[in-house]
Amino acid sequence: MRKSRFTEEQIIAVLAEQERGLSTAEMCRRHGVSQTTFYQWKAKFGGLNVSEARRLKTLEAENARLKKLLADAMLDNAVLKDLLGKP
């Protein structure tokens, strides 16, 4: 996945700027993002402050790490069952 050129702080600032009354089209043009991207940001970061966004990012990273560990453990388990099941 491509890394965003905007940090969470910048995204939240853009969303807050739009909430203060600027039109969505003007915000997108000013910051060089598409309206689709803006609405995706709003769905993900709408209503969050900077500290909550940082916490969300750390939780997502931890969740990805735990999913990888679980997948590895399940693979090891399947291999062991396969080895023990065949004479």
Steps between C-alpha positions, in 0.01 A plus 500: 500500500628843408595728787295817525677828451285640781550421868210433733543848646476660156193293409323599821590865436351478149181344638475767770548771239213359296278483808555872555303573185718460191345302218627149434595584142706800613674294768590228253631749247703688763667187639527308173288196591200347333155517654504122532816521711347777709190294577714195583695715744176629646370144547821392672606811694178700532448609860845390618764721651872452439570279803208271413627469141846402624344240730295367207815461292684311774201272554481426127871413492465274804195332348690429177790351699267277702320382185836401350596310816166318498538406133850364567377298799210358299737403219734327745203318652379384159846372407530305826155346454592404146824335614336311784198395298690320226679173595 
